[in-house]
Amino acid sequence: MPTAMPSGAPDRRAVPGPGVPVEPRRTPAERTAPRRSRIGLAAQFVLQFVYIPLGILVAIGFVVLPFWAAATSGSGGGGSGTDLGDLARILEGLARSAISWRRLRTEWSGRPEEWETFTERLLTKRFSRAERKSRWAPHELSPSRVRRAVTHLWLHHHHGLAPTRVEQLAERHGWSMDWAKSTVVKDSVGKFANR
């Protein structure tokens, strides 16, 4: 039974002819992430002023409530509630979900030039922090004298750039993307190591 094609619609199964340019397939490392909707961006930016303070109150409540319950019940124990490490992870997650004004403007425009400026600024900060934390001072080096610093960059910080372009930005600073440990292809995080 033949398949019906709407009149005037091109047959996508047909092979393009000699005069039709064919766009080469890009690998996942060469593709940019899909652009976010402007309505979603605006909603997240406005609502973050509600859900972040509420999240902080709830997180503090999970830490304080077990101690308060134990104190009022007279059992004398400290309770087995959430510890401060969990509180720190919750607060870090809330901070990561926030959108700065600069990031909102960058995502709103969606232009690669603006993403490049935004991402390079962020990479510069991350690289200098990683170098400070990884004991790069000559008197702090290990006996092997090997210097290795590692940092990461979440997808939402380079959403409008292809991972290969982010790697080129990192190479300007003497860093390279660690493709073996990176999950950029899965839209998660890029890991960078100093050369």
Disulfide bonds with the S-S distance in Angstrom:
none
